[in-house]
Amino acid sequence: MPTNKKQIFFIVLIIAIVIIAKLFYQTATNNDLIFLLLPVTFIIEVFSLSNAVFSPQNGYFFANLNIIIDKSCAGFNFWIITFSVMAFLLIIKTKNVKMNFFYIIMAVFLSYGLTIFANSSRIFTLLFTDIYFKQFSNKIWFHEAVGVFVYLFVLISAYLFLDFILKKHYEKCS
């Protein structure tokens, strides 16, 4: 829990960032989310040996895979959640309040990288299941369940890893 007013300020700042991000996402288009869509598309292109074509209305279309990567699968909400978890953990667990701005910026970039990884993993998992489990691959509930599983696995793993690192760091400093 926050131990002083400075920590409370940073917690409120994180909440404000999340609210602003959610407001941005409500009106965002595929073009606005290109910073998330493009790296994921590049990874899918490299590892699937497929090419995608971008259209502002539809996002990235992979003709030979028959998939579209657009706003709905950009991973923006995952990025917000991951940023929140990392930023809160860093702010609450660390003792150096002077570094909190740095920690928030670090959380933005760490969560961004994790989002690209998680989203690419989710799409590859769905492509794999489309090949080997055709009876499930066209079901909406299955698509959502895979997304939930991958995102939760990555989020929980990242939280546990960051918490472990912070504990080790502060044990060494004590």
C-alpha positions in Angstrom: 0.0 0.0 0.0 1.1 3.6 -0.6 3.1 4.8 2.3 3.3 8.5 1.6 1.6 11.3 -0.4 4.2 11.1 -3.2 3.3 7.5 -3.9 -0.4 8.5 -3.9 0.4 11.2 -6.5 2.0 8.5 -8.8 -0.9 6.1 -8.3 -3.3 8.8 -9.3 -1.1 9.6 -12.3 -1.2 6.0 -13.4 -5.0 5.9 -13.1 -5.1 9.2 -15.2 -2.9 7.6 -17.9 -5.2 4.6 -18.1 -8.3 6.7 -18.4 -6.8 8.9 -21.1 -5.6 5.7 -23.0 -9.1 4.2 -22.8 -10.7 7.4 -24.1 -8.2 7.4 -27.0 -9.0 3.8 -27.8 -12.7 4.4 -28.0 -12.2 6.5 -31.1 -9.0 5.0 -32.4 -8.8 3.6 -35.9 -6.5 1.0 -37.5 -4.2 3.9 -38.5 -4.1 5.1 -34.9 -3.1 1.7 -33.7 -0.4 1.1 -36.3 2.2 1.1 -33.6 0.7 -2.1 -32.2 -0.5 -3.6 -35.5 2.6 -3.2 -37.6 5.1 -5.1 -35.3 2.7 -8.0 -34.8 2.0 -8.2 -38.5 5.8 -8.1 -39.2 6.3 -11.0 -36.8 3.4 -13.0 -38.3 4.8 -12.3 -41.8 8.3 -13.5 -40.9 7.3 -16.7 -39.1 4.4 -17.7 -41.3 6.2 -16.7 -44.6 3.0 -14.8 -45.6 2.5 -11.3 -46.7 -0.2 -8.9 -45.4 -1.9 -6.0 -47.2 -3.0 -3.0 -45.1 -6.2 -1.1 -45.6 -7.3 1.6 -43.2 -10.8 0.2 -43.0 -9.9 -3.5 -42.5 -6.4 -3.6 -41.0 -3.8 -6.1 -42.2 -5.2 -9.0 -44.3 -3.3 -12.2 -44.8 -4.9 -13.8 -47.9 -3.2 -17.2 -47.7 -3.9 -17.5 -43.9 -7.4 -16.0 -44.3 -7.0 -13.7 -41.2 -7.3 -10.0 -40.5 -5.3 -8.2 -37.8 -7.2 -5.0 -37.0 -8.2 -2.7 -34.1 -10.1 -5.5 -32.3 -7.0 -7.7 -32.1 -4.3 -5.0 -31.7 -3.9 -5.9 -28.0 -4.5 -2.3 -26.8 -6.6 -3.3 -23.7 -3.9 -5.9 -22.8 -1.3 -3.1 -23.1 -3.3 -0.9 -20.7 -3.7 -3.7 -18.2 -0.1 -4.8 -18.4 1.1 -1.2 -18.0 -1.1 -0.8 -15.0 0.1 -3.9 -13.3 3.8 -3.1 -13.9 3.5 0.5 -13.0 1.6 -0.2 -9.8 4.0 -2.9 -8.8 7.1 -0.7 -9.5 5.6 2.3 -7.6 4.4 0.3 -4.6 7.3 -2.1 -4.2 10.2 0.3 -4.7 11.5 2.6 -2.0 13.0 5.3 -4.2 10.1 7.7 -4.9 12.5 9.9 -6.9 12.6 7.2 -9.6 8.8 6.9 -10.0 8.7 8.9 -13.3 11.4 6.6 -14.7 9.5 3.5 -13.5 6.3 4.7 -15.2 8.1 5.3 -18.4 9.8 1.9 -18.0 6.4 0.3 -17.5 5.2 1.8 -20.7 8.0 0.3 -22.8 8.1 -3.1 -20.9 4.3 -3.5 -21.3 4.5 -2.5 -25.0 7.1 -5.2 -25.7 5.1 -7.8 -23.7 2.0 -6.8 -25.6 3.7 -7.4 -29.0 4.9 -10.8 -27.7 1.6 -11.8 -26.2 -0.4 -10.7 -29.3 1.9 -12.5 -31.7 1.7 -15.6 -29.5 -2.1 -15.5 -29.4 -2.3 -15.2 -33.2 0.2 -18.1 -33.7 -1.7 -20.2 -31.2 -4.9 -19.6 -33.2 -3.1 -20.4 -36.5 -1.8 -23.7 -34.9 -5.3 -24.6 -33.7 -6.7 -23.9 -37.1 -4.4 -26.5 -38.6 -4.7 -29.2 -36.0 -8.1 -28.6 -34.3 -10.3 -27.5 -37.2 -13.5 -28.4 -35.3 -12.8 -25.6 -32.8 -11.0 -23.0 -35.0 -14.1 -21.4 -36.4 -15.9 -21.0 -33.1 -16.0 -17.5 -31.6 -15.9 -18.8 -28.1 -12.7 -20.8 -28.9 -11.0 -17.7 -30.4 -11.8 -15.7 -27.2 -10.8 -18.5 -24.9 -7.4 -18.8 -26.5 -7.0 -15.1 -26.2 -7.9 -15.1 -22.5 -5.6 -18.1 -21.8 -2.6 -16.5 -23.6 -3.1 -13.1 -22.2 -3.6 -14.3 -18.7 -0.6 -16.6 -18.9 1.7 -13.8 -20.1 0.3 -11.3 -17.6 0.7 -13.6 -14.6 4.1 -14.7 -15.7 5.3 -11.1 -16.2 3.9 -10.1 -12.8 5.6 -13.0 -11.0 8.9 -12.4 -12.8 8.9 -8.6 -12.0 7.9 -9.3 -8.4 10.7 -11.8 -8.1 13.2 -9.4 -9.5 12.1 -6.6 -7.2 12.3 -8.8 -4.2 15.8 -10.0 -5.1 16.9 -6.4 -5.8 15.7 -5.1 -2.4 17.0 -8.1 -0.5 20.4 -7.3 -2.0 20.1 -3.6 -1.1 19.0 -4.3 2.5 
